[in-house]
């Protein structure tokens, strides 16, 4: 994408030149000036303070030297964040200066918690974080434009669904959870549904931009209700329904709930009809009732949600221990390394929020939620500033993925909704989720950069 330079004003009638206009040019101009990202650098340095302070605190609690190898991943991540900043600086990146520090703070908290809960896994999590940062930077500053996503929307959606379908035949279960949701080998595997959530958002955004006016104008009237034109919704519903069918068949209920919520949000933003959302919620409740009747694992999760004390030493042991952990934290927590979060099975993947609530207290839990709120707000700000409809919908959908995923897992941890199998973005242990979330942030950064470098509407020359 070319930089911007002022066009030479041509004399109009009476010898009066029109106002200066910004036009695209291969080199030079406004975008060629150095872009000093001082705000981003300052925020990155602030992010490192709690990360390194937590390292010192763990060293004191464990009675180990700061040179102990289990702390090396934390030092590596502390160097990785400034390196990402300098890469953006060197590429004269003009996008958001807040996204990188927010994501870095969340990923840093996650790595600190994993070092506390499962030190043997922290080095692997650092490798995934490094890979995610490479993906994020490549997407943010690479030689491409987001309009390519709109052009090949059907291809991306078909590729994502094909990947998820492959797990029906070649899927593996490296964690012994009883669900074959991964592709690869036990030593190196990834979860296709994490990539599918990004690809489906791209498809939804592209398709809704193409058919938005038709969905608004051509409606079927059924008494007082106005129904959407089904022929235009058919491809959208087919892609969405097929993905949900595959996920429900694989018992990946968390991803199915996430896709459903993102679909409704993007449909409402594109069309502006609250009736569509109400109809979608009604369909969700009906589908949930059907799943409750026909799927034993859905009934079990609902029963444990309604009464986690029905079998606290058996089926509901995990959620019961998680509630005990959060309740013992109080306002300020028992202190990093001083609690007993390891009594909760799979705490570093399913319940890192509860581990933080125990050792950091309600204050730390609320601070973490505030970081997620700022991340969602930053994504929505990018969407509001976008001038192209596809960019607006894409930024909204990707932000909705991060926000809904956070709500689903935190709500499940706190027993507000039944527990599902999604991860806490950037905080939970897991390579597939981390890579997909960094990919989302890379696209948001790219959208903000393109919007900052895009020329304003050219005014007409003075008569």
N, C-alpha and C positions, 0 to 999 in steps of 0.2 A: 504494500500500500504506500503510495507516494506521500511525501510531505507537503506542506502547504506554504505557498508563497503569495505575496500580494500581487494581483494582476495590475498591469500598467493601465492607469485610467485614461480613457479616450475622451476627447473633447466632445461634449454634446452640443445641442443647439445653443447659440449665443456664446459659444466658447467656454461653457461651464462644464467642468469634468465631473462625472458621477463619483459617488463614494468608493473608497478602496474596497475591493472584494478579495476574499481568500479563495484561491483555486489550487487544485492538486498539481504538484510538479515532482519529478523524480528525485530531486535533491535540493537542499538548501531550504531557506524559509523558516517558518515558525518552529516546525518540529525539529529542525537541525540544531536549535539552541540547546545548551546543556540544561537538563532537567534535574535540578538538585532536590532530591527526595528527603528533605530534612525531617519532615514529620514522620515518615515511615522509619527512618533510621532511629529517631528518638524513641518511638514506640517499640521497636525491636529491642533496643537496649533495656527499656523498662521491662519487657517480657522476660528477659534473661535473669532479672533480679530474683523473682520467686523460684525460678527453676534452680539456680545455683544455691539459693538459701535452703531450699528443700534438700539439696544434695549434702550440704554441710550438716543439716539437722539429722538426716539419715546416718551420716558418718558418725555423729556423736551418739545416737541411740544404739547403733550396732557395735560401737566400739571399734570401728575399722578406719584405717587411714584413708584420706581423700584420694590417695593414689591406688586404691583397691580397684581391680579390673571391673568389678560390677558397676562402678560409677563412670566408666569410660563412655558408654553410650550417651549419658547425659552431657558429658563434655563435647562429644561429637555433635550432638544436636545444637548445643550452644554455639558452635562454630558454623553450623549449617545455615542458621537463620540469617546472620549478617552476610554470608556468602550469597544467599538468594537476593538480598537487597542490592548488593553490588552488581549482580548480574542484570537486574532490572535497570540499575543506574547506567551501566555501560551500554545497554541497548536503547537508551533514551526513552524509556517506557513512560507513558503519560497517563496511565490508568490510576485506579484507586491506590491510595497510600495507607489505607486502613486494613484491607483484606489480609495482607501477609502477616502483620502483627497479630491480628485476631486468630488466624489459623495457627500461627506459631505458638501462641499462648495455649490454645486447646491441645495441640499435639504435644507440647512440652509437659502439660499437666498429665496427659495420658502416659507419656514415657516415664515420668516420675512415679506415677501409680504402679505401672508395670514393674519398674525397678523395685518398688517396695513389696509388691505382691508376688512376683515371679521373676527374680533377678536373672534366671537363665534365659528368659525370653526377651529381655530388653535389647540385646544386641540384634536379634532378628527384627524387632520392631523398628530399630534405628535404620536397618537396611531398607525396610519397607518405606519408612519416612523419607529416606534419601531418594529412593526410586520415585516416590510420589512427588517430591520437589522437582525432580528432573522432568517428570511428565507435566507438572504445573507450569514450569518455566518454558518448556518447549511449546506448549499450547499458547501461553501468554505472549511470547515474543517471536514465535516462529513465522516463517514466510507464508502465511495463509490468511484467509479472511473467513469470518463466520458465515458469510452467504453461501459458502460451499456446503455447510450443514443443511441449509434449506434446500439446496438443489438435489441432494441425494438422500432425502428424508426416508423414502421407502426402503432404500438399500440398508440404511442403518437399522431401521426397525426390524427388517427381515433377518439381518445378521444377528441381532440380539436375541430374537425369539429362537433362531436356529441353535444358538449356543445353549440356551436354557433347555431346549428339546434334547440336545445331545446328552444332558445329564440323566435323562430317562433310561438311556442305554449304557452310557459309559461313566455314569456318576459314581463317585466314591464317597466314603464316610470316614475321613481321617480322624475325627474326634470321637467316634463311637456314640454319636447322638441318635442313631437310628434313621437319619435322613441323608440320602445321597444327593447332596446339593453342590458338590465340588467336581471339577474336572482336573485331571493331572495324576500325580502320584502322591502317596502319603507324605513324601518329603517335600514336594513342591506342588501346590494345588491352588486353584482360584475358584471363586464363586461367580458363575455367569450372571446371576440375578443382580449383582452389584453393578455390572456394566450395563445390563438391560435398563436399569432405572435412568441412566443418562441417555441412552439411545432412544428410549420411548419418549422422553421429554423433547428431544430434537424432533421426533416425528409428530408429536402432538402440536408443537409450536408451528411447524411448517404446514401441516394440514389445516389447522384452524385459521392461519393467515389466509390460505387459499379459499376457504369456504366460509369465512366469517360473515360476509355480507349476505350470502345465501341463507345461512343459519338464522340471521336476524330478520331477513325480509320474508322468506317463504316459510310460513308456519301453517300447521294443520290446526283447525279449530274443532274442539270437542267440548261442546257446552261452554262453560266459562273458562276452560283451560286452553292454553295455546301450546301445542306440542311441536317439537322440532321436526323438520323434514327428515324422515328416516332414510331416504336414499342418500342424503349427504352425510348423515351420521354413520352410515353402515361401515365404511372402511375404518373409521375411527373406533367404532365399537368392536369391530372384528379384531383389530390389533390388540385393543385393550382386553377384550374377552379371552382371546387365545393366550395372552400372557398370564392372565389371572388363572385360567384353567390349568396351565402348566404348573404354576406356583402352588395352587391348592392341591393338585395331584401329588406334588412333591412335599406337601405339608409345610411349605414355606409361607406361613400365614402372615408373618410380619411384612415381608416384601409385598404380598398381595394387598394388605391394608394400605401400605405406603403408596403403591401405584394407584389405587382407587382414589385416595385423597388428592394426590397430585392431579389426576385426571379431572376431578371435579373443580379444583381451583383454577386450572388453566381454561376449562370450558367456561367458567363464570367470568374470568377476566376477559376472554375473547368475545363472548356474546353478551354478557351483562344481564343474563336472565336468572333471577334467583330461583325460579321454578325448576330449572335444570338441576340445581344443587339439591333442592328438596326431594325431587324425584330420585336423584342418585342416592341420597341418604336412605330413602325408603327401600330402594333396591338392595342397599348394603344390609339393612336390617333383615330383609327377607332372606338374602343369601346367607347371612350369619345364622338365622334360625334353621335353614336347611342343612348347613354344615354341622350345626349342633346335633341335629337328629341323626345324621348319617356318618359322621366321623367321630370315632371314639377319642382321638387326641384333642379335638376341639371341645368335647364335653368335659374332658379332664381339666383343661385349662380354665374353662368357665367355672367349674366347681371349685377349683383351688383359688380362683379369684374371689368368689363369693365367700368362701370360708377357708382361709389358709391354715387354720388350726385343726382341720378335720383329721389330718395325719401328719403332725409336725415332725415325726421321726421317720417318716417314709416318703410318700408322694409329694407332700408340701414342705419337705425339709428345707429346700433351697430358699423359697420365698419367706418361710418363717424365720430362718437365720438372717436373711437380709433385713427384715423388719426389726429384728432384735438389734442388729448392727446400727441401723439408722437411729433407732430410739435411744441407744446408749451414747450417742455423740453429743447430745445437748446443743447448746448455742455455739460453743467454741471448739468442741471436739475433745477427744482424749489425747491428741497429739500425734503427729506423723510417726509411724512405727510403734505406737503404744497400744493400738487396738487389736482386735481379733477378727479382722475381716476374712481371714482365710478359712474360717468355719463355713463360709458361704461357698458352695461348689461353683466352679467356673466364674469366680468373682471378677477376674480381670477381663472377661469377655461380656458377660451378661449383667454384672452388677458393679461396675466401677463407680457409678454414682453413689451407691450405698456405702462403698468403702470410703469414699471421700466424705460423705456425711458423718460417718463414724469418727474418723480421725481428724477431720477438719471442721466438723460441726455444721450447724445450719448456716452459719455465715459463709463457709466455703462452698456449700451446695448452692446457695443463692448467688454467690459470685460466679460460679460456673454457668448457671442459667442466664445470668446477665451477659456473659460473654457470648452465649448462643443468641440471645436477643439482639446484641449489637451486630453479630454476623448476619442474621436475617435482615436487620434494618439496613445494613450496608448493601446487601444483595438487592433489596427492594428499591433502594436509592438508585442503583445502577439501572434497574428496570424503568424507573420513572424518568430518568434522564435520557433513555434511549429514544431516538426519533423514528426508527424503523419498527413496524409492527412485529416482525419476526424477532428482532432483538429484545423487544419488551417482553414478549411471551416466553422466549427462551430464558431470559434472566429470571422471570417470575417463577417458571417451572423448576429451574435448578435451585433457586432459593427455597422453594416449597419443599423440595426433597430434603434439604438439610434441616429445615424447621420441623417438618412432620416427623422425620426420623427421630429427632431429639424428643419431641412430644410423646411419640409412641413408646420409646424405651424408658424414658423417665416416668411416664404414666404407668407403665407396667411394673417398674421397680417400686413405685409408691402405692400400688394396688388401686390405682384409679381406673385402669382398664386391665383386661387379661394380659398376661405376659406374652410377648411375641419374641420372635427370634432375630430382631434387628439389633444392630450395634449402636453404641453411642458415638456419633461422628467425631473422628480424630482422637478419641480418648480410649475406646475399647481396643483390646488387642485383636489384630487381624489384618492381613495384608490386602485382601481383596477390597474390603471396605475402605481402607486408608487410601489405596490407589484411586478408587472411584471418586472419593470425596476430594482428593487433590485435583483430579481431572475436572470436577465441577468448579472448583475455585479457579483453575487455569482458564476455563471458558469465561467465567465472570470477569476475570482480570482482562481477558482479551476484549470482551464487550466494552468494558470501561475505557480501554485504550483506544479502540476504534471510535468510540463516541467523542473522546477528547480530541482526536486528530481529524475528525470528519469536518469538512467545511460547512459553515453556516449557509443557510439558504441565500442564494445570490440575489441581491435586490436588482430591480429593473433600473436601467440607466435613466437619468433625469431627462425629461423631454426638452 
